[in-house]
Amino acid sequence: MVQTRQWILASRPVGEPTMENFELETVDLSDPGHDELLVETLYMSVDPYMRGRMRDAESYAEPWDVGEPMRAGIVAEVLESNHDDFAAGDVVTGQGLWAEHAVVDGHGFRAVDPDLAPVSTALGVLGMPGVTAYYCMLDVVDPEPGDTVVVSAAAGAVGSVAGQLASMAGARVVGTAGSDAKCDWLTDDLGYDAAINYKTTEDLGAAVGDACPDGVDGYFDNVGGPITDAVWPLLNVRANVGVCGQIALYNATEVPTGPRKLAQLITTRASVEGFLVRDYDDEQWATALRRLGGFIADGRLAYRENVVEGLEDAPDAFLGLFEGENVGKQLVQVREP
């Protein structure tokens, strides 16, 4: 029997989460059963979507229960295996817990090749955020050479990959981010054509208009709220909008009653499509990861990771997402690989 520490959802947040919503507890784990793995966490992810899971069933379709462990994508080492595809010592990734150890269903995990890239990338550029960026950008936004594409939360784990993919497709790419340093990273290192610091810009509509003089052909929406309001009037005829996230609204105590400025869709005949990466099967994931890995290898795709060390600091890392502290993928390192 293994004893471990894990974070649980102590209470549901009202507005922005606080440390009062989390509790660190020590528990005994049962032995792994058929097709299960006992794993030791190396890295775990914190992501904006987790805020939605902290709501109740009336406001979110798949909430976590109060008193239950916090869940997250993890990279872990297998300690014991009752699954034919894995052996002790393998490095794997899948949906786990905010915990030092966990017993997990092996069917939900895949092997990580430590020789391909640092294993932490399996939670970022070579994981869910990278695959999200890949398919939402290429299948939904679908940029063509000469298009203007706007990416919100462009310095985050998803947005930073999405913008680079649009640039590879020949589009002119404009990103929004929350600091001058992030904007400099977008333009100097990632190849964005323009970047807007939404926190210091007094008139977002004018700023986006100046950056997109020919209008907007594609919008990769990670945030909703005022940034989306600024982009909306600039949509060109037959523009494509991929709605990937709405972080500007995740802490709202009163969610808006419906989309605003819908009349713009009549005049532009723009397409707006919501996106969930879980709609894509294992073969499609493998295709995206293979291509993204190739882009990294040949120097066309850059990425960053913001790593917080220690299980104890996981809530702080999560809360920092809503302050815009992370550049690239936000991770918690629980143990050295």
N, C-alpha and C positions, 0 to 999 in steps of 0.2 A: 504494500500500500504506500502511495506517495502522498505526502502532505504538501500543499501549495498555497500560494496567495493569489487572490483574484479580486477584481473590482466588480461590485454589483451596482445596479441602479437603485439607489436608496430612496429616491422620490422623483416625481415628475417635475421638470422645470416649469416655471411660469416666466415667460420671456426668455432672457438669456440665461443659460445654465450657470450654476455656481458650484463650488466645491461641496456644498451641502447636499447636492444631488447624487454624490458618489460615496461609496463606503468600501474600504479595503478589508477583506476578511480572509481568514485561514481555514481551509477545508481539507478533508481527506478524499482522495480520488479512489474510485473503484478500479479494479483491474480491467484492462480492455477486453471487450467481448468479441464475438465473431465479426470480422471485417473492420474492427476498430484499431486505432493506433493510440499509444501513449506518447505524447510529444512534449518536448521542452522548447518553449518559445525563444526564438532569437530576436525577431523583430515583430512588432505589431503596428497596424495602421490606425490612424485616426482620420476620419473623413466627414465632410459636412452632412452627408445623408444620414449619419447616425443621430443627428438632432431630431429628425422626423420620427425615428424609432422610439424616441423617448416620450413622444406624445401618447395620449390615450386613444382608444379604439374609435372614438367619435371623430377625431381629427386626423387619424392616420390609419391606413388599412392594415399594417403589419407592425403593431407596437411591441416593444419589449415589456415584460411584466416587471413591476416593482419588486425588488428582492431577488431578481434573477441576475446572473452574470452579464456584464457588458460583452457584446460580441464585436468581432473585428476580423479583418483579414490578417493572417499571420504567416510568417516564415518560421519554420521550426525544425528541430532535429528529432527524428524518430528514436525513441528509447526502447519501445516494445511494439511489435507488429503482429496482428492476427489477420492481416490482409495480404493476399498473394502478390500484390504489385510492389510492396514496400518491405524493407528490412531495416533493422536497427542500424543507425548511423546515416540513413538517407536524410537529405534535406528536402522538405516538402512545403507546399503553400496551399492555403485554402481558408475557409471560414472557421475561425476559432474563437477564443475568448481573450479578454484582457486579463491574462493570467500567466504565471510562470510555467505551469504545466497544464495539460488538458487531455482528456480522453475524447477522441473525435472519430467520426465515421470516415474511414479511408476512401470511400467512394467520392467524397467531396474534395479530395486533395489530388494534387499533381506533383510530380518530381520537379525539383529545381536543379539545373546544371550549374554547379559553382564555377565551371570553367568558361561559361558563356559570358557572364557578367557578375558583378557583386550580387550575392543572393538577395540583398535588400531591394534590388530593382524588381523582383517578383511582386512587390507590393506597389510599384510605381510605374515607371516607363515600360517595364515588361510584365505588367500585371493589369489589374482592373482599370486604373486610370489611363494607361496607354491604349488598351483595347477600346475603352470608351471613346477616347479622342479619335482613334483610327476610324471606327465605324460611324460615329456621329458626324465626323467631318466629311468622310468620303462617301457615305451612303445617303446622308440626309442633307447636309449643306451643299455637297457636291460641287466644289469650286471648279471653274474653268479658267484657262489663261486669260488674264486681263480683268478678271472680276475683282471687286473690292469686298473683302471679308473682314468683319469685326468679330473679335473674340473677347468676351468679358472674363474677369478673373484669369487674365492671360498669363500671369506668373505662377499660377497654381499647378498642381500635378497634371490635371487634365488639359487646362488651357494652354500651357506651355508646349505640349506635344501637338495639340490641335492646330495652333498657329503655324508651327513649322511644317506640318503636313499641307496646310493651305498654300504656304509659300512654295513648297516642292511642286504643287500643282500649277504654279504660275500665277497665283493670285497676288494682289496687293493686300497686305495684312495690317490691320490696325488693332491694337490691344488696349484694354483698360486694366489698370493695376492701382494699388493703394499707396505707392511711395515712388519717389524719384529714382531710388536705387533699383527698384523692380523694373521701372520703365526703361532705365538705361540697360538693364540685362536683356530686356526684350529686343531693343533696337541694336545694341552693340554685339550681343552674343547669339541671339536666336534668329536674327534676320528679319524681325518685324520692320515694316516700313514706317510706322508711327506708333506712338504709345501715349496714353492719356492718364495722368494721375487724377483719378476721380475724387480723391480726398481734398485736393487743393484747387481744383477747377471750379470756378464760381458758376459757370454756365455750361453744363455738360452738353446740352443740345448744340450750342455754338461750337464747342470744342470738337465734337464728333463730326459736325458739318464741315469744319475746316479740314479735318483729317480725311474726310471722304467727299471731296468736291464733286465726284461723279455718282454719288449715292452709294447705297449698300446693296450688294448682290447676294451676300450670304452673312448670316449672323449666327454665331455659336454662343448660345445664351447659357451661361453658368450661374447667373445671379438674379435676374429679374429686376424688379424695382425701378429706381430712377435711371439706371443705365439703359435698361430696355426701353423705357419711355423716351430716352434721348435718341436711340437708334431707330425706333419705329417710324417716325415721319420721313426718314431717309431711305426706306426700303424702295428698291427699284421694282419695275414690273417683272413678275415671275421670280422674285427673290425667294431664297430658301432660308428658313429659320429652324435650327435644331435646338430644342429646349432640353438641355442636359441637367440643369440644376437651378435652384432658386434660393440661394443662400441669403439673399437680402430679406427673405420672408420667413426663414426658418424659425426665428425667435419672436416673430410677431404674435401678439396675444389676440389680435383680431385679423384674420386672414382676409384679404380683399375678396369681395363677392364675385368677381369675375374679371376676365381680361379687359384691359382698357384699350381704347383707340382701335376697335375692331373695324371701323369704317375704312381704315387704311388698307385692309385686306381686300376690300371690294375694288378699290381703284387700282391696286397694284397686282391683284390676283396672286399675291404671295402665298407660299405654302409654309405652314407652321406645323412641325411634327415633334411630339415628345419622344424621348429616347431612353431606353433601359438596356444596358449591356447584357443583362441576363437573357435577352431574347436570342442571343447568338450561341450556337452550339460549340462543342469541343473542337470540331474541325475548323470552324471559323476563327475561334480563339487561336488555334495553332497557326493558321495562316497569318493573322495579324501579328502575333508574337515573332514569327519567323521574319516577316518584313521589317518590323520595328527593330529587331536585333541586327538585321542587315544595315539599316540606316545608321544605327549607332556605330557599327563596325567600320563603315566607310566615311564616318565623320559628318554625315548630313543631319543627324539628330542629336541635340545636346539635352542634358537633363541635370537637375539639381535635387539633392535630398537635404532636408532639414531634420537632423536626428537629435532627439532628446534621450538622454541616458537614464535608465532606471524605471522599473514598473511604477514606483511611487509617484512619478511625475506625469503619468499618462493623462489624468484629468487636465492638468495645466496645458499639455500639448494640444488636447482637444479644444479647450477654451480659447487657445491662441488662434485657432482657425477663424473665429468670428471677429478677431481684432486685426486680421490680415497680417499676422506675424510671419507666416511661413513663405518661403520661396521654393517653388517646386513641391516635391512630395514630403508631407509631414509624417515622420516615423518615430516610434519609441523603440529603442534598443534595450531588450531585456537581458540578453546575454551575448557575449562575444561569439561570433561564428567559430 
